[in-house]
Amino acid sequence: MLVMQRLTPSRGQLEKRVMNFQDAIKTCLSNYAVFEGRASRSEYWWFILFTLLVGGALSVVSEKLNILFEIAVFLPSIAAAARRLHDTNRSGWMQLIALIPVLGFIILIVFLAQDTVVENNQHVSL
């Protein structure tokens, strides 16, 4: 179930987009190499939950299957994170901040968890 409630950006209100688990997975996998546009918080975090659950289950079954799965979702995960960062008015390149030990990963998680920025978003227009 995809629910879109669009509030007028001229009033500075946020656009709320909520995706369920299945829609988020379909969207992220179908846009596996799309680095432009936006990804809502629910879309991104449902996809991350999917990759963690499937990766964990596959690691119990077979390490080779887990490695294949992780390779398969590597590019879609980077693309989804870039779209999520665009939604918070940041460049997708901000993912590289995770290369800073410990602190960079924490900062990236905070950026990815922030709410949508509608006004003056330089990366995407509505």
ABEGO torsion letter per residue (X at the ends): XBBBBBBBAAAGBBBBBBBBAAAAAAAAAAAAABABEBBBAAAAAAAAAAAAAAAAAAAAABAAAAAAAAAAAAAAAAAAAAAAAAAAGBBAAAAAAAABBGAAAAAAAAAAABBBBABGBAABBX
